[in-house]
Amino acid sequence: MSDSTKIIKEAAEPVTVANASEASEAAGFDVRLPKDMTTSTIMVSDSSAFTINIDRAKIQALLDEAGRSDLVLPETMDGAEISMNIPASVSATFGTCPEFNADSNEFNGEYSSGMNARYTDCLVFGQIPSPVVQAPADVNMAELAQLALEFSGMSREEAAALADTVDWTSTLVVPLPRDAATYSDVSVDGVTGSLIQSDSEYAPQFALLWVKDGVVYFISGSGADASRAFDLVNALP
């Protein structure tokens, strides 16, 4: 994406903790975990900060090579310096899950149809204070987020609607389903959130995303039935 990346603060290695209290102390914010649900792992990822200079030609070439020449990066992005401050985050897994990479908020390895079949009860619950992003006034970061959503498989209309609905900075830290095809507004945790689903015949996935009191929350899992995610939310303190 860029010719120049400057690390302001490098994240330390993620640490495993035993409960919400330890996670809160390590992450520096009040961590919520569902009552009467046993976690498989709880991992805390350190904060990080960096700046990048956008290389528009490089990004456009990647889009073209991926067969998405219909997605055009605005010229105002070229050479723009963007600063990102990513707070510490917490990821908890439930059920039988593949190894989870807390740095990237993704499972290690390809999340394939075979993996879906083996890990049907796996849920990942993540939470992180909203990232802080600084960019030049003429750079529309929400538009960049929309392009990323379109690249993930959403239609232009759905991507635009979602980018307008959610805090677009959350798309920087939330692992969206591959080939995300649809989204819908849902009531969750006393606020309006978004349910994003892939319609893959062989490996359907979902992600439930919402922002409350300045914290981005997400729950991801495999399969087409997202009711498990809402059950987890209903068990939150």
Residue, then its C-alpha position, 0 to 999 in steps of 0.5 A: m500500500s505504501d512506499s514508506t511505513k514508519i513504526i511509531k510504537e511496535a506492539a509487544e507479543p500477545v499474552t494469554v490471560a485467565n479471565a476478564s479481570e486480568a484482560s482488563e488490567a493488561a489491555g487498559f480498558d474494561v473487558r466484558l466477557p459473557k457469564d456462564m460461558t467457558t472461554s477456550t482462550i483469552m488473548v490480549s494484543d498490545s497497542s501499536a502506532f504507525t504512519i504510512n504514505i499511500d502509493r496509489a499506483k501500487i494499490q490500483a495495480l493490486l486491484d487490477e490484478a485481482g480483477r477489480s479494475d472497477l474499483v478506483l482509488p481517488e487521486t487525492m489518496d496518492g502520497a497522503e500520509i496517514s497516521m494510525n493508533i491501534p489500541a490494545s485489544v482482547s480476543a476470546t474464543f469459545g468452543t473448539c477453534p483453530e489456532f487464532n492469531a491475535d495480531s491479525n484477528e484471524f485464524n491461522g491457515e485457510y478458513s476452508s469448508g473443511m475447517n468449517a465442518r471441523y469447528t462448527d461450534c467456534l466463536v471469536f469475540g473481540q473488543i478494542p477501543s476505537p482506533v485513532v486515524q489522522a489523515p489530510a482533510d482532502v482524504n476521504m477515509a470512509e471512501l477508502a473503507q467502502l472500497a475495502l468492503e467492495f473488494s471483500g465482495m459487497s455490492r457498491e450500494e451495500a458497501a456504501a450503506l455499511a460505511d455510512t452506518v458504522d464507525w468506519t475505523s472499525t473496518l480496520v480492526v475487525p476481520l470481515p468474512r471472506d466474500a462478504a456478500t450481505y449485511s443488515d442492521v440489527s439491534v444488539d447490546g442496546v445499540t444498532g449493529s451490523l450483521i455481515q454474512s458471506d453466502s459461500e455455499y461451502a464455507p459460509q461465515f458471519a461477523l456481528l459488529w457493533v460499537k458501544d461506549g467507544v469500544v468496537y465489539f465483534i463476534s465471528g463464526s462459521g455457518a449461516d446461523a448467527s443466533r449463537a452470536f446473539d446468545l453470547v451478547n445476551a450473556l454479557p454483563 
